[in-house]
Amino acid sequence: MAVLTVAIAPALALMTFIYLSKRIELEPLPLIVRMFLIGALLVFPIMFIQHAIEIENIFQGRAVKSFFQIALLEEFIKWFFLMFAAYRHAAFDHHYDGIIYGVSISLGFATVENIIYLFANGIEVALIRALFPVSSHALFGILMGYYLGKAKFSPANKKTSLALALVIPFSLHGLYAYFVVTAIWLYVLIPFMVVLWIVGMRKINMANRHHEQIFERLYK
């Protein structure tokens, strides 16, 4: 029970922070929960596919595995389900909502992945897992959701924003995975995460500002 609590707590804390950071109206919980559960369920087919790729030895080299076996597979499937289940939903009615749904699906995935890892390796690594893998998934979700929101509410750049919603999280996730599997990870992972947090918080503020600009135009 302790392992389960420790595994879930970081995701709940991050999700609460992202949810309460919206400055206008808070999102209805049902779609958030649905996206979280979709992310949680995606762990199993993704792990199966990754295991099959590993067995067949399809990708050679750490960089190729990091970017394509791990990052592209995970981020593409999350992006696809966000497009399918959230992007056209009526509740997705503000730019910031993309961030909420992107983080929801990412943290659903990260939570189940974290539970499996902690049960296999022990509670001693829980803090490291919270600071790095769980947080990184949330930050990739922020960026994916930000550009999905931009695509929906800035239609002039829709195609570019939809592409960036996949390409940017995939590229950053690939770098993160490569840093983890190489000997240089200790020297670059912490500054990499700091930069990710700075960028993520900037995107949160920009998405909130988009709401405020609309509100000002309507009521000034």
SULMOBEL-V591409 format. One line per field, one symbol per residue. ss: DSSP state (2 for helix, 1 for strand, 0 for the rest). Layout:
ss: ???
This chain:
ss: 0222222222222222222200000000222222222222222222222222222200000222222222222222222222222220000000222222222222222222222222222022222222222222222222222222222220222222222222222222222222222000222222222222222222222222222222222220
